[in-house]
Amino acid sequence: MFLSTIVIAVATSLAADQDAIKRARTLSKAAYETIYQHPFQPQIVGMAAKDLDQAHALSAKEPYVWLGAAELVLNDGFRSGPFLQSRSYQPGTLDRALAFAEGAIKLDDKLADAHTVAAKILLTLGHFSDSQRELDAARQLDPDGFKPRFYQADWYWKQGDVAKCREALRNAGAVAKTDWEQRTLLYQLEEMAEHRGDEVEHERIHKLLIALDPKRPWPHGNYGWFLLERERYDEAIAEFEKAVAFGSYPNAEEGLERAKRMRDAARPRH
């Protein structure tokens, strides 16, 4: 009787542990994706961070807890500019985030997302050989995944191979399903259009980014700066005003004030 009670108690404890591990995976994976896809929305990121804390309490060895932490570090250390440029981050940010990604790989080297996050950070740091190694691992584990294909495209772009970059983007586009994935592709195409001085394509991509979600403030703000740089002041003001109305942020507010000043200065004086 005593032995059977112990067996039941142990079995119950093991089941509870397994439930905690499963719950930690569910919470932390969702939090990681949320932080990854909503970097400029502090309320959403804050709620995801609380879920990460809860997942960590359930299982400190859950790799998605570490990946979520890596994304939080990147989010907190981001200043401005392209996401995959080291100058866009405060000093030390990328190294701290990489340590979390490498920790996730140590916990589960069969997790494609862990290799993908490491590859992204290494790519941003300019460590191309190491980044390619992680991309190869991610592609083996997740052959149809969007992220490994997209970061492979950026890898080619940074290496100066435009033809292979375009091919990799087509491969990524073939598996893109969400608005976030479509937006990510457009940002890369925007950078390429800007680099070759294709004004028509550059503006077309700005409009496509707005069309994906017309109430998202950042595409309006970015388009506003595009228009301002080309001295199209009234159009720029209209876009900045939309950005501020949909979700005020300092960059758009600064652009709005600058556009108004430049428009007024450009008006003929009587």
KEGU-384550 format. One line per 4 residues: number of its first residue (from 1); for each residue x, y, z of N, C-alpha, C, O. Coordinates in steps of 0.05 Angstrom, whole numbers, plus 5000, padded with zeros to 4 digits. Layout:
<pts>
NUM	X/Y/Z/X/Y/Z/X/Y/Z/X/Y/Z  ...
</pts>
This chain:
<pts>
1	5017/4976/5000/5000/5000/5000/5017/5025/5000/5012/5044/4985  5038/5025/5017/5056/5048/5019/5071/5052/4993/5074/5075/4984  5081/5030/4981/5096/5031/4956/5078/5043/4934/5087/5060/4918  5054/5033/4932/5036/5043/4911/5030/5073/4914/5027/5086/4894
5	5029/5083/4939/5024/5111/4944/5048/5127/4933/5044/5149/4921  5072/5117/4938/5096/5131/4928/5096/5132/4898/5102/5153/4886  5090/5109/4885/5090/5108/4856/5070/5128/4845/5076/5142/4826  5046/5129/4857/5025/5147/4847/5035/5176/4851/5031/5193/4833
9	5048/5182/4873/5058/5209/4879/5079/5217/4858/5079/5240/4848  5098/5199/4852/5119/5204/4833/5107/5209/4805/5115/5227/4791  5088/5191/4798/5076/5194/4771/5061/5220/4769/5062/5233/4748  5047/5228/4790/5033/5254/4790/5052/5277/4787/5047/5296/4773
13	5075/5275/4802/5095/5296/4800/5107/5298/4772/5111/5320/4762  5113/5275/4760/5124/5275/4733/5104/5287/4713/5112/5302/4695  5079/5280/4716/5058/5291/4698/5056/5321/4701/5053/5336/4681  5058/5330/4726/5057/5359/4731/5081/5373/4718/5078/5395/4707
17	5105/5361/4720/5129/5372/4708/5125/5374/4678/5133/5394/4665  5115/5353/4666/5111/5353/4637/5091/5374/4628/5094/5387/4608  5070/5378/4644/5050/5399/4638/5064/5426/4639/5058/5444/4623  5081/5430/4659/5095/5456/4662/5113/5461/4639/5115/5483/4629
21	5127/5440/4629/5145/5442/4606/5129/5450/4581/5138/5467/4566  5107/5436/4577/5090/5442/4554/5079/5471/4555/5079/5485/4535  5071/5479/4579/5060/5506/4582/5082/5527/4577/5077/5547/4564  5106/5521/4586/5129/5539/4582/5134/5542/4552/5140/5564/4543
25	5133/5520/4537/5138/5521/4508/5117/5538/4494/5123/5555/4478  5092/5533/4501/5070/5548/4488/5072/5578/4493/5070/5594/4475  5076/5585/4519/5078/5613/4526/5102/5627/4513/5099/5648/4502  5125/5614/4515/5150/5628/4506/5152/5629/4476/5162/5649/4465
29	5142/5609/4462/5143/5609/4433/5125/5632/4422/5133/5646/4404  5101/5634/4434/5083/5656/4425/5095/5683/4432/5092/5702/4417  5108/5685/4455/5120/5711/4464/5143/5718/4445/5146/5741/4437  5159/5699/4438/5181/5703/4420/5171/5714/4393/5182/5734/4383
33	5151/5701/4382/5140/5710/4356/5128/5738/4358/5131/5754/4340  5115/5744/4380/5103/5770/4384/5124/5792/4385/5121/5812/4372  5145/5788/4401/5166/5808/4403/5180/5811/4376/5187/5834/4368  5184/5789/4362/5197/5789/4336/5181/5806/4316/5193/5821/4300
37	5155/5804/4317/5138/5817/4296/5127/5844/4304/5117/5858/4287  5130/5852/4330/5119/5878/4339/5139/5894/4355/5134/5901/4378  5162/5900/4343/5184/5912/4358/5179/5941/4367/5191/5949/4387  5160/5955/4355/5156/5983/4362/5130/5987/4377/5120/6010/4380
41	5119/5966/4388/5093/5968/4402/5097/5960/4431/5094/5937/4438  5104/5980/4448/5112/5973/4476/5092/5958/4492/5099/5942/4509  5066/5964/4488/5046/5950/4503/5046/5920/4496/5044/5903/4514  5047/5914/4470/5047/5886/4462/5072/5872/4471/5071/5850/4481
45	5095/5886/4468/5120/5874/4476/5121/5870/4506/5131/5849/4516  5110/5889/4521/5109/5886/4550/5093/5862/4559/5101/5848/4578  5070/5857/4547/5054/5834/4553/5069/5808/4547/5067/5788/4561  5082/5808/4524/5098/5784/4516/5121/5779/4536/5127/5756/4542
49	5133/5801/4546/5155/5798/4565/5144/5785/4591/5159/5769/4603  5120/5792/4599/5108/5779/4623/5104/5749/4618/5108/5733/4637  5095/5742/4594/5092/5714/4588/5119/5699/4588/5120/5676/4597  5140/5713/4579/5167/5701/4581/5175/5696/4610/5186/5675/4616
53	5169/5715/4627/5176/5711/4655/5161/5687/4667/5172/5672/4682  5136/5685/4659/5120/5662/4669/5131/5636/4658/5133/5616/4673  5138/5635/4633/5150/5611/4621/5176/5604/4634/5182/5580/4638  5192/5624/4640/5218/5619/4653/5214/5607/4681/5229/5589/4689
57	5193/5616/4695/5187/5605/4721/5179/5575/4719/5184/5559/4737  5166/5569/4697/5157/5541/4693/5180/5523/4684/5181/5500/4692  5198/5534/4667/5220/5518/4657/5242/5536/4648/5241/5548/4626  5264/5538/4664/5286/5556/4657/5302/5545/4633/5318/5559/4621
61	5298/5519/4626/5312/5507/4604/5296/5506/4578/5304/5492/4560  5275/5522/4577/5260/5523/4552/5274/5542/4533/5277/5566/4539  5283/5532/4509/5299/5549/4491/5284/5574/4481/5296/5594/4475  5257/5572/4478/5243/5595/4468/5243/5618/4488/5239/5641/4481
65	5247/5612/4514/5251/5633/4534/5276/5649/4527/5277/5673/4528  5297/5635/4519/5323/5647/4512/5320/5663/4486/5332/5684/4483  5305/5652/4467/5302/5666/4441/5285/5691/4446/5290/5712/4434  5265/5689/4462/5249/5713/4469/5266/5734/4482/5263/5758/4477
69	5284/5725/4500/5302/5744/4513/5320/5758/4493/5326/5781/4495  5330/5742/4473/5347/5754/4452/5332/5776/4437/5343/5797/4432  5306/5771/4431/5290/5790/4416/5285/5815/4434/5284/5837/4424  5281/5811/4460/5277/5834/4478/5302/5851/4479/5300/5876/4478
73	5325/5839/4479/5350/5854/4480/5353/5870/4454/5360/5894/4455  5347/5858/4431/5348/5872/4406/5328/5895/4405/5334/5917/4395  5304/5890/4415/5284/5911/4416/5292/5935/4433/5289/5958/4425  5303/5929/4456/5311/5950/4475/5335/5966/4465/5338/5990/4470
77	5353/5952/4450/5377/5965/4441/5376/5978/4413/5395/5989/4404  5353/5976/4401/5350/5987/4374/5347/6017/4375/5332/6028/4392  5362/6031/4358/5360/6061/4357/5344/6070/4333/5322/6080/4336  5354/6066/4309/5340/6073/4285/5355/6062/4261/5379/6057/4263
81	5341/6059/4238/5355/6049/4214/5346/6021/4207/5327/6010/4219  5360/6009/4188/5353/5981/4180/5358/5961/4202/5378/5964/4217  5341/5942/4204/5343/5922/4226/5369/5905/4224/5379/5897/4245  5379/5901/4200/5401/5883/4197/5427/5898/4192/5445/5889/4178
85	5429/5922/4204/5454/5938/4204/5463/5943/4233/5447/5951/4249  5488/5937/4238/5498/5939/4266/5496/5967/4277/5492/5971/4301  5499/5987/4259/5498/6015/4268/5471/6023/4279/5468/6044/4291  5450/6007/4273/5423/6013/4282/5419/6007/4312/5398/6013/4323
89	5439/5994/4325/5436/5985/4352/5456/5999/4371/5478/6007/4362  5448/6001/4396/5467/6012/4416/5490/5992/4419/5486/5968/4417  5514/6002/4425/5537/5985/4429/5532/5962/4449/5521/5967/4470  5540/5938/4442/5538/5915/4460/5512/5900/4457/5509/5877/4466
93	5492/5912/4444/5465/5900/4441/5467/5873/4426/5457/5853/4436  5480/5873/4404/5481/5848/4387/5496/5826/4401/5488/5803/4399  5517/5832/4415/5532/5811/4429/5516/5799/4452/5516/5775/4456  5501/5816/4466/5484/5805/4487/5462/5788/4476/5456/5767/4487
97	5450/5796/4454/5428/5780/4442/5439/5754/4432/5427/5733/4434  5463/5755/4420/5475/5730/4409/5480/5710/4431/5477/5686/4427  5488/5719/4454/5493/5701/4477/5467/5685/4484/5468/5662/4490  5444/5699/4483/5419/5685/4488/5412/5665/4466/5403/5643/4472
101	5417/5673/4441/5411/5655/4419/5429/5630/4420/5420/5608/4416  5454/5634/4427/5473/5611/4429/5465/5594/4453/5468/5569/4452  5454/5606/4474/5444/5590/4497/5421/5573/4489/5419/5550/4498  5403/5583/4472/5381/5567/4462/5390/5544/4445/5379/5522/4447
105	5411/5548/4429/5422/5526/4413/5434/5504/4431/5430/5480/4426  5447/5512/4452/5458/5492/4471/5436/5476/4484/5439/5452/4489  5413/5489/4489/5391/5475/4501/5377/5456/4482/5368/5434/4489  5376/5463/4456/5363/5447/4436/5375/5453/4408/5366/5472/4395
109	5395/5438/4400/5408/5444/4374/5392/5434/4350/5400/5436/4327  5368/5423/4356/5350/5415/4334/5327/5434/4330/5308/5429/4315  5329/5457/4342/5308/5478/4340/5316/5498/4318/5335/5512/4321  5301/5498/4297/5307/5515/4274/5308/5544/4281/5325/5559/4272
113	5288/5553/4297/5287/5581/4305/5312/5590/4320/5321/5613/4316  5324/5573/4335/5348/5580/4350/5371/5587/4331/5385/5606/4334  5374/5570/4310/5395/5574/4290/5389/5599/4274/5407/5614/4265  5363/5604/4268/5355/5627/4252/5361/5653/4267/5372/5671/4254
117	5354/5655/4292/5360/5679/4307/5390/5684/4309/5399/5706/4306  5405/5663/4314/5434/5666/4315/5445/5675/4288/5462/5693/4287  5434/5664/4266/5443/5672/4239/5437/5701/4234/5453/5715/4223  5413/5710/4242/5405/5738/4238/5425/5757/4252/5434/5777/4241
121	5431/5751/4277/5449/5768/4293/5477/5768/4282/5490/5788/4280  5487/5744/4275/5514/5742/4263/5515/5757/4236/5536/5769/4230  5494/5755/4221/5493/5770/4196/5494/5800/4201/5508/5815/4186  5480/5809/4221/5479/5838/4227/5507/5847/4237/5515/5869/4232
125	5521/5829/4250/5548/5835/4260/5569/5834/4237/5591/5843/4240  5561/5822/4214/5579/5820/4192/5596/5795/4193/5617/5793/4180  5588/5775/4209/5603/5750/4212/5591/5730/4192/5575/5713/4199  5599/5733/4167/5585/5719/4145/5589/5688/4146/5569/5673/4141
129	5612/5679/4152/5617/5650/4152/5600/5636/4174/5588/5616/4170  5601/5648/4198/5586/5638/4220/5556/5639/4215/5541/5621/4222  5547/5661/4203/5519/5664/4196/5510/5643/4176/5489/5631/4180  5527/5638/4156/5519/5617/4136/5517/5590/4149/5500/5574/4142
133	5535/5584/4168/5534/5558/4182/5507/5555/4196/5495/5534/4195  5498/5576/4209/5472/5575/4223/5449/5574/4204/5429/5560/4209  5451/5588/4182/5429/5587/4162/5427/5559/4150/5405/5549/4145  5450/5546/4145/5449/5519/4134/5435/5500/4154/5420/5483/4146
137	5441/5503/4179/5429/5486/4200/5399/5491/4201/5383/5472/4203  5391/5517/4199/5362/5523/4200/5348/5512/4176/5325/5502/4179  5360/5514/4153/5347/5504/4128/5344/5474/4129/5324/5463/4119  5363/5460/4140/5361/5431/4143/5338/5423/4162/5324/5403/4157
141	5335/5438/4183/5314/5432/4202/5286/5442/4194/5266/5431/4202  5286/5463/4178/5260/5475/4169/5263/5483/4140/5265/5507/4134  5262/5464/4122/5267/5469/4093/5247/5489/4081/5253/5503/4062  5222/5490/4091/5202/5508/4080/5198/5533/4097/5178/5548/4092
145	5216/5538/4115/5212/5561/4132/5218/5588/4118/5236/5589/4101  5203/5608/4124/5207/5634/4112/5233/5648/4122/5249/5658/4105  5237/5648/4148/5260/5664/4159/5287/5655/4148/5302/5672/4140  5293/5629/4148/5320/5621/4137/5323/5630/4108/5345/5638/4100
149	5302/5628/4092/5303/5636/4064/5307/5667/4062/5323/5676/4045  5293/5682/4078/5296/5711/4077/5324/5720/4085/5336/5736/4071  5334/5709/4107/5361/5717/4116/5383/5708/4097/5404/5720/4095  5377/5687/4083/5396/5678/4062/5397/5699/4040/5418/5705/4029
153	5374/5711/4033/5373/5732/4013/5389/5756/4022/5405/5767/4007  5386/5764/4047/5401/5787/4058/5431/5780/4059/5447/5798/4054  5438/5755/4064/5466/5747/4064/5478/5752/4037/5500/5763/4035  5464/5744/4016/5474/5749/3988/5476/5779/3983/5495/5788/3970
157	5456/5794/3992/5456/5823/3987/5480/5836/3999/5494/5852/3987  5486/5829/4024/5509/5841/4038/5536/5832/4025/5556/5845/4028  5535/5809/4012/5559/5799/3998/5561/5810/3970/5581/5805/3956  5541/5826/3961/5542/5839/3935/5533/5822/3912/5537/5829/3889
161	5519/5799/3918/5509/5782/3897/5479/5787/3893/5462/5774/3905  5473/5807/3876/5446/5815/3872/5429/5794/3860/5405/5790/3867  5440/5779/3840/5424/5758/3827/5415/5736/3846/5392/5728/3846  5434/5727/3863/5427/5706/3882/5408/5717/3904/5391/5703/3915
165	5411/5743/3910/5393/5755/3930/5365/5754/3919/5346/5747/3933  5361/5762/3894/5334/5762/3882/5323/5734/3881/5299/5730/3886  5339/5715/3874/5330/5687/3873/5321/5678/3901/5300/5665/3904  5337/5684/3921/5330/5677/3949/5305/5691/3958/5288/5679/3973
169	5301/5716/3950/5276/5730/3957/5252/5717/3944/5231/5715/3956  5255/5708/3919/5233/5693/3906/5227/5668/3921/5203/5661/3925  5247/5654/3930/5243/5630/3946/5229/5636/3972/5211/5621/3981  5236/5658/3985/5223/5666/4010/5194/5674/4004/5176/5667/4019
173	5190/5689/3982/5163/5697/3975/5145/5674/3969/5120/5676/3974  5156/5652/3960/5139/5628/3953/5127/5616/3978/5107/5602/3977  5139/5620/4002/5129/5608/4027/5118/5630/4046/5109/5623/4068  5119/5655/4038/5109/5677/4055/5078/5675/4057/5064/5672/4037
177	5068/5676/4082/5040/5673/4087/5028/5697/4101/5005/5705/4095  5043/5709/4120/5031/5730/4137/5038/5758/4126/5056/5761/4109  5024/5778/4136/5030/5806/4130/5059/5813/4138/5073/5827/4124  5067/5802/4161/5094/5808/4171/5115/5797/4151/5135/5811/4146
181	5111/5774/4140/5129/5763/4121/5130/5779/4095/5151/5784/4084  5106/5787/4086/5105/5804/4062/5119/5831/4067/5133/5841/4050  5115/5842/4090/5127/5867/4097/5158/5865/4098/5172/5882/4089  5167/5843/4109/5196/5838/4111/5208/5837/4083/5230/5848/4078
185	5195/5823/4064/5205/5822/4037/5206/5850/4024/5225/5857/4011  5185/5866/4029/5183/5892/4017/5205/5911/4028/5216/5927/4013  5212/5908/4053/5234/5924/4065/5260/5918/4051/5276/5936/4045  5265/5893/4045/5290/5886/4031/5289/5897/4002/5309/5907/3993
189	5267/5894/3989/5264/5905/3962/5267/5936/3962/5278/5947/3943  5257/5948/3983/5260/5977/3985/5290/5985/3987/5299/6004/3974  5305/5971/4004/5333/5977/4006/5347/5973/3980/5365/5989/3973  5340/5953/3964/5353/5948/3939/5346/5970/3918/5363/5979/3903
193	5320/5979/3919/5312/6000/3900/5326/6026/3907/5335/6041/3889  5329/6032/3933/5343/6056/3941/5372/6055/3933/5383/6075/3924  5384/6032/3936/5413/6029/3929/5418/6034/3900/5439/6046/3893  5400/6026/3882/5405/6030/3853/5393/6055/3843/5394/6061/3819
197	5381/6071/3861/5370/6097/3853/5344/6096/3837/5339/6113/3821  5329/6075/3841/5304/6071/3826/5281/6085/3842/5268/6073/3859  5276/6111/3835/5257/6127/3850/5228/6116/3847/5213/6116/3866  5222/6108/3823/5194/6099/3818/5189/6073/3834/5168/6072/3847
201	5207/6054/3834/5203/6029/3849/5204/6035/3879/5189/6023/3894  5221/6052/3887/5223/6059/3915/5197/6070/3926/5187/6061/3947  5185/6088/3911/5159/6099/3920/5137/6078/3918/5119/6078/3935  5138/6062/3898/5117/6041/3895/5118/6022/3920/5097/6014/3929
205	5142/6016/3929/5144/5998/3952/5133/6011/3977/5120/5998/3994  5139/6037/3980/5127/6052/4003/5096/6049/4003/5084/6044/4024  5084/6052/3980/5055/6050/3978/5045/6022/3983/5024/6018/3995  5060/6002/3975/5053/5974/3980/5054/5968/4010/5037/5954/4021
209	5074/5979/4024/5077/5975/4053/5053/5988/4067/5043/5976/4087  5044/6011/4058/5021/6024/4070/4996/6007/4065/4979/6004/4082  4993/5997/4040/4970/5981/4033/4967/5956/4049/4944/5947/4053  4989/5944/4059/4987/5920/4075/4971/5925/4101/4956/5908/4110
213	4974/5949/4112/4959/5956/4136/4958/5987/4137/4976/6000/4148  4937/5999/4125/4935/6028/4123/4936/6043/4150/4941/6066/4151  4929/6029/4172/4929/6042/4198/4954/6038/4214/4956/6045/4237  4974/6026/4202/5000/6022/4215/5016/6048/4211/5020/6057/4189
217	5025/6060/4233/5037/6087/4231/5064/6088/4217/5070/6107/4203  5081/6068/4221/5109/6070/4212/5112/6072/4181/5128/6087/4172  5096/6057/4165/5099/6061/4136/5092/6089/4127/5104/6100/4109  5072/6101/4141/5065/6129/4134/5088/6148/4141/5095/6166/4126
221	5100/6143/4164/5123/6159/4172/5147/6156/4153/5159/6176/4146  5153/6131/4146/5175/6127/4127/5169/6140/4100/5187/6151/4087  5145/6137/4091/5138/6150/4065/5140/6180/4067/5147/6194/4048  5132/6191/4091/5134/6219/4095/5163/6229/4092/5168/6250/4080
225	5182/6214/4103/5210/6222/4100/5219/6220/4071/5234/6237/4061  5210/6200/4057/5216/6197/4028/5207/6222/4013/5221/6233/3997  5182/6231/4019/5171/6254/4005/5185/6280/4013/5190/6297/3997  5191/6282/4039/5205/6306/4049/5232/6309/4036/5240/6332/4028
229	5247/6287/4033/5274/6289/4021/5272/6298/3991/5292/6307/3980  5249/6295/3979/5245/6303/3951/5229/6329/3949/5219/6336/3928  5227/6343/3972/5215/6369/3973/5186/6370/3965/5176/6390/3955  5172/6347/3970/5144/6346/3964/5129/6350/3991/5118/6332/4003
233	5130/6375/4000/5124/6382/4028/5095/6376/4036/5091/6364/4057  5076/6384/4019/5048/6380/4026/5042/6350/4029/5028/6341/4047  5052/6334/4010/5048/6305/4011/5061/6293/4036/5050/6276/4049  5085/6303/4042/5100/6293/4066/5084/6299/4091/5081/6282/4109
237	5074/6324/4093/5058/6332/4117/5034/6314/4120/5028/6305/4142  5021/6308/4098/4997/6290/4099/5004/6263/4110/4989/6251/4126  5027/6252/4102/5035/6225/4111/5043/6226/4140/5037/6208/4156  5058/6246/4148/5067/6249/4176/5042/6252/4194/5041/6241/4216
241	5023/6267/4185/4998/6271/4201/4983/6245/4205/4972/6239/4226  4983/6228/4184/4971/6201/4187/4986/6185/4207/4974/6171/4224  5013/6185/4205/5029/6170/4223/5024/6177/4252/5021/6160/4270  5023/6204/4257/5018/6213/4285/4990/6206/4294/4987/6200/4318
245	4971/6207/4276/4943/6201/4284/4940/6171/4290/4925/6164/4309  4954/6154/4276/4951/6125/4280/4968/6115/4303/4962/6093/4314  4988/6130/4312/5005/6121/4334/5029/6138/4336/5051/6131/4326  5026/6161/4349/5047/6181/4350/5074/6169/4359/5075/6154/4379
249	5095/6176/4345/5122/6168/4354/5141/6190/4346/5136/6205/4327  5164/6193/4360/5181/6217/4357/5191/6222/4329/5192/6245/4320  5197/6201/4314/5208/6204/4287/5188/6218/4269/5195/6236/4254  5163/6210/4271/5142/6222/4254/5136/6250/4263/5131/6268/4247
253	5136/6255/4289/5131/6282/4300/5153/6301/4290/5148/6324/4283  5178/6292/4291/5200/6308/4282/5198/6314/4252/5202/6336/4243  5190/6293/4236/5186/6297/4208/5164/6317/4201/5167/6333/4183  5143/6315/4217/5120/6334/4212/5129/6363/4217/5123/6380/4200
257	5142/6368/4239/5151/6395/4245/5171/6405/4224/5170/6428/4215  5190/6387/4216/5210/6395/4196/5196/6401/4169/5203/6420/4155  5177/6384/4161/5164/6388/4135/5149/6415/4135/5149/6429/4115  5136/6422/4157/5122/6447/4158/5141/6471/4157/5135/6490/4142
261	5164/6469/4171/5183/6491/4170/5194/6494/4141/5197/6516/4131  5201/6471/4129/5213/6473/4102/5193/6483/4082/5200/6497/4063  5168/6474/4085/5147/6484/4067/5144/6514/4069/5142/6529/4049  5143/6524/4094/5139/6553/4099/5163/6569/4088/5160/6590/4077
265	5187/6557/4092/5211/6571/4082/5212/6572/4052/5224/6591/4041  5200/6552/4039/5201/6551/4009/5180/6568/3996/5181/6573/3972  5161/6578/4012/5140/6595/4000/5151/6622/3992/5167/6634/4006  5142/6632/3969/5152/6659/3961/5142/6680/3980/5120/6680/3989
269	5160/6699/3986/5153/6721/4004/5144/6746/3988/5157/6752/3967  5123/6759/3996/5113/6782/3982/5121/6807/3997/5114/6829/3988
</pts>
